[in-house]
Amino acid sequence: MDDIIKKILEIEERAKQIVEDANCQKEKMDEEIKKEIDKMKEELQQRAKRKIQQIREKEMKEAHKKVSEIEEQSKRQLEAITVLASNKKKEWETMVINRIVGR
């Protein structure tokens, strides 16, 4: 009878050890999983930052291009107005003088 009790106690002790080992392994796995998740989050954040920077650079390049186009168009329009004013200067002067004089 003592042998049976002794065997039961040994089995119970082994079972406790198995449960304890399993709990330790679970904790280690939980830590590893958490580290892997943190690593993946960091990689995703870095990838997102790079993508945002690429988009920002592309948008800035396009904005500078658009500004240059607008500046060029404004320059051409100003030149056209200047040429028109130069060509019409005598005509406008004559028209103003005739209105003042009353012709």
MODA-V991153 format. One record per residue. BURIAL is + if it has 24 or more other ideal C-beta (glycine too) atoms within 12 Angstrom, else -. D_CENTER is the distance of its C-alpha to the mean C-alpha in Angstrom with 1 decimal. Layout:
# MODA-V991153
burial=BURIAL d_center=D_CENTER
burial=BURIAL d_center=D_CENTER
This chain:
# MODA-V991153
burial=- d_center=74.7
burial=- d_center=73.3
burial=- d_center=71.8
burial=- d_center=70.0
burial=- d_center=68.6
burial=- d_center=67.6
burial=- d_center=65.8
burial=- d_center=64.0
burial=- d_center=62.9
burial=- d_center=61.7
burial=- d_center=59.7
burial=- d_center=58.2
burial=- d_center=57.3
burial=- d_center=55.6
burial=- d_center=53.8
burial=- d_center=52.5
burial=- d_center=51.4
burial=- d_center=49.6
burial=- d_center=47.8
burial=- d_center=46.8
burial=- d_center=45.6
burial=- d_center=43.6
burial=- d_center=42.0
burial=- d_center=41.2
burial=- d_center=39.6
burial=- d_center=37.6
burial=- d_center=36.3
burial=- d_center=35.4
burial=- d_center=33.6
burial=- d_center=31.7
burial=- d_center=30.7
burial=- d_center=29.6
burial=- d_center=27.6
burial=- d_center=25.9
burial=- d_center=25.1
burial=- d_center=23.8
burial=- d_center=21.6
burial=- d_center=20.2
burial=- d_center=19.7
burial=- d_center=17.8
burial=- d_center=15.6
burial=- d_center=14.9
burial=- d_center=14.2
burial=- d_center=11.8
burial=- d_center=9.9
burial=- d_center=10.1
burial=- d_center=9.2
burial=- d_center=5.9
burial=- d_center=5.4
burial=- d_center=7.0
burial=- d_center=5.3
burial=- d_center=2.1
burial=- d_center=5.7
burial=- d_center=7.5
burial=- d_center=6.4
burial=- d_center=7.0
burial=- d_center=10.1
burial=- d_center=11.3
burial=- d_center=11.2
burial=- d_center=13.0
burial=- d_center=15.4
burial=- d_center=16.2
burial=- d_center=16.8
burial=- d_center=19.1
burial=- d_center=20.9
burial=- d_center=21.5
burial=- d_center=22.8
burial=- d_center=25.0
burial=- d_center=26.4
burial=- d_center=27.2
burial=- d_center=28.8
burial=- d_center=30.9
burial=- d_center=31.9
burial=- d_center=33.0
burial=- d_center=34.9
burial=- d_center=36.7
burial=- d_center=37.6
burial=- d_center=38.9
burial=- d_center=41.0
burial=- d_center=42.4
burial=- d_center=43.4
burial=- d_center=44.9
burial=- d_center=46.9
burial=- d_center=48.0
burial=- d_center=49.1
burial=- d_center=51.0
burial=- d_center=52.7
burial=- d_center=53.6
burial=- d_center=54.6
burial=- d_center=58.3
burial=- d_center=58.4
burial=- d_center=56.6
burial=- d_center=58.9
burial=- d_center=62.0
burial=- d_center=60.8
burial=- d_center=60.2
burial=- d_center=63.6
burial=- d_center=65.4
burial=- d_center=63.9
burial=- d_center=65.0
burial=- d_center=68.5
burial=- d_center=68.7
burial=- d_center=69.2
